[in-house]
Amino acid sequence: MAEIDIRFATPSDLDFVKQDGYIPAEVVKRKIEWQEVLVASKDTTLVGYLRLEYLWSLVPYIALIYVTPEHRRQGVGITMLHFVEEFLRNRGFNVLYSSSQANEAEPQTWHRRAGFEECGIISGINAGGVGEVFFRKWLK
Ligand SMILES: CC(C)(COP(=O)(O)OP(=O)(O)OC[C@H]1O[C@@H](n2cnc3c(N)ncnc32)[C@H](O)[C@@H]1OP(=O)(O)O)[C@@H](O)C(=O)NCCC(=O)NCCS
């Protein structure tokens, strides 16, 4: 199986890392400049990305993690997570937050398997009144 490489996104990755369309391209561009976007590749093919942000500009939070459907369940998500954990640990952070829609069981399973614990819910924050479950992982 091809090795999974993780690195920070560069401007040439923009089309790939904005494909979900949740936020404007201009914002994604700025996040790339701020080292808040990672990409995963196998050989030269991009297979996943992770967008990081900081609650109150202080507390790291995974805004989105995405693996292309044909590359799921091959360790890409976990490998991106470990890269971001190491990056944050080296900068002195000791906790990472993330979240998932309340009606999506699979990403919740992934978070628990990846070492996150559930730490709260914001009800009705998503379209259609769907809640968002929050997760926390201590960075030992
Ligand atoms: C959630 C997501 C990022 C996981 O990435 P991935 O690369 O497929 O997951 P990994 O290979 O790292 O999975 C590690 C472990 O998590 C668990 N897991 C992952 N996906 C799972 C699923 N769909 N159902 C149940 N368990 C799952 C498994 O235990 C898995 O280990 P295993 O394959 O050896 O059993 C990916 O499925 C995805 O992009 N989903 C769509 C976007 C999304 O929902 N993102 C999360 C909310 S922001």
The ligand as an SDF file (V2000), in Angstrom:
LIG
                    3D

 48 50  0  0  0  0  0  0  0  0999 V2000
  -14.2940   10.6210    9.2150 C   0  0  0  0  0  0  0  0  0  0  0  0
  -13.1220   10.4100    8.2230 C   0  0  0  0  0  0  0  0  0  0  0  0
  -12.2710   11.6810    8.1750 C   0  0  0  0  0  0  0  0  0  0  0  0
  -12.2850    9.2200    8.7180 C   0  0  0  0  0  0  0  0  0  0  0  0
  -11.1220    9.1330    7.9240 O   0  0  0  0  0  0  0  0  0  0  0  0
  -10.5180    7.7030    7.4560 P   0  0  0  0  0  0  0  0  0  0  0  0
   -9.1900    7.9480    6.8500 O   0  0  0  0  0  0  0  0  0  0  0  0
  -11.5330    7.0140    6.6320 O   0  0  0  0  0  0  0  0  0  0  0  0
  -10.4120    6.9100    8.8280 O   0  0  0  0  0  0  0  0  0  0  0  0
   -9.1690    6.0650    9.4020 P   0  0  0  0  0  0  0  0  0  0  0  0
   -8.6980    5.1030    8.3650 O   0  0  0  0  0  0  0  0  0  0  0  0
   -8.2110    7.0010    9.9960 O   0  0  0  0  0  0  0  0  0  0  0  0
   -9.9890    5.2620   10.5340 O   0  0  0  0  0  0  0  0  0  0  0  0
   -9.4240    4.9110   11.7690 C   0  0  0  0  0  0  0  0  0  0  0  0
  -10.4440    4.1120   12.5670 C   0  0  0  0  0  0  0  0  0  0  0  0
  -11.6230    4.8950   12.8350 O   0  0  0  0  0  0  0  0  0  0  0  0
  -12.7940    4.0480   12.7650 C   0  0  0  0  0  0  0  0  0  0  0  0
  -13.6240    4.4440   11.6130 N   0  0  0  0  0  0  0  0  0  0  0  0
  -13.2660    5.2230   10.5690 C   0  0  0  0  0  0  0  0  0  0  0  0
  -14.3010    5.3790    9.7020 N   0  0  0  0  0  0  0  0  0  0  0  0
  -15.3240    4.6770   10.2270 C   0  0  0  0  0  0  0  0  0  0  0  0
  -16.6630    4.4350    9.7920 C   0  0  0  0  0  0  0  0  0  0  0  0
  -17.1380    4.9660    8.6600 N   0  0  0  0  0  0  0  0  0  0  0  0
  -17.4480    3.6600   10.5610 N   0  0  0  0  0  0  0  0  0  0  0  0
  -16.9860    3.1200   11.7060 C   0  0  0  0  0  0  0  0  0  0  0  0
  -15.7180    3.3070   12.1770 N   0  0  0  0  0  0  0  0  0  0  0  0
  -14.9040    4.0770   11.4390 C   0  0  0  0  0  0  0  0  0  0  0  0
  -12.2890    2.6340   12.5400 C   0  0  0  0  0  0  0  0  0  0  0  0
  -12.1010    2.0330   13.8180 O   0  0  0  0  0  0  0  0  0  0  0  0
  -10.9660    2.8860   11.8510 C   0  0  0  0  0  0  0  0  0  0  0  0
  -10.0310    1.8300   12.0300 O   0  0  0  0  0  0  0  0  0  0  0  0
  -10.1590    0.4870   11.1330 P   0  0  0  0  0  0  0  0  0  0  0  0
  -10.3740    0.9200    9.7030 O   0  0  0  0  0  0  0  0  0  0  0  0
   -8.8260   -0.1840   11.3410 O   0  0  0  0  0  0  0  0  0  0  0  0
  -11.3120   -0.2640   11.7030 O   0  0  0  0  0  0  0  0  0  0  0  0
  -13.6640   10.0730    6.7960 C   0  0  0  0  0  0  0  0  0  0  0  0
  -14.5540    8.9790    6.8880 O   0  0  0  0  0  0  0  0  0  0  0  0
  -14.3820   11.2170    6.0990 C   0  0  0  0  0  0  0  0  0  0  0  0
  -13.7570   12.0100    5.3890 O   0  0  0  0  0  0  0  0  0  0  0  0
  -15.7220   11.3180    6.2650 N   0  0  0  0  0  0  0  0  0  0  0  0
  -16.4890   12.3840    5.6140 C   0  0  0  0  0  0  0  0  0  0  0  0
  -16.2400   13.7520    6.2710 C   0  0  0  0  0  0  0  0  0  0  0  0
  -16.5610   13.7690    7.7550 C   0  0  0  0  0  0  0  0  0  0  0  0
  -17.5900   13.2550    8.1900 O   0  0  0  0  0  0  0  0  0  0  0  0
  -15.6470   14.3500    8.5450 N   0  0  0  0  0  0  0  0  0  0  0  0
  -15.7550   14.4030   10.0040 C   0  0  0  0  0  0  0  0  0  0  0  0
  -16.5150   15.5370   10.5380 C   0  0  0  0  0  0  0  0  0  0  0  0
  -15.6610   17.0880   10.3730 S   0  0  0  0  0  0  0  0  0  0  0  0
  1  2  1  0
  2  3  1  0
  2  4  1  0
  2 36  1  0
  4  5  1  0
  5  6  1  0
  6  7  2  0
  6  8  1  0
  6  9  1  0
  9 10  1  0
 10 11  2  0
 10 12  1  0
 10 13  1  0
 13 14  1  0
 14 15  1  0
 15 16  1  0
 15 30  1  0
 16 17  1  0
 17 18  1  0
 17 28  1  0
 18 19  1  0
 18 27  1  0
 19 20  2  0
 20 21  1  0
 21 22  1  0
 21 27  2  0
 22 23  1  0
 22 24  2  0
 24 25  1  0
 25 26  2  0
 26 27  1  0
 28 29  1  0
 28 30  1  0
 30 31  1  0
 31 32  1  0
 32 33  2  0
 32 34  1  0
 32 35  1  0
 36 37  1  0
 36 38  1  0
 38 39  2  0
 38 40  1  0
 40 41  1  0
 41 42  1  0
 42 43  1  0
 43 44  2  0
 43 45  1  0
 45 46  1  0
 46 47  1  0
 47 48  1  0
M  END
$$$$
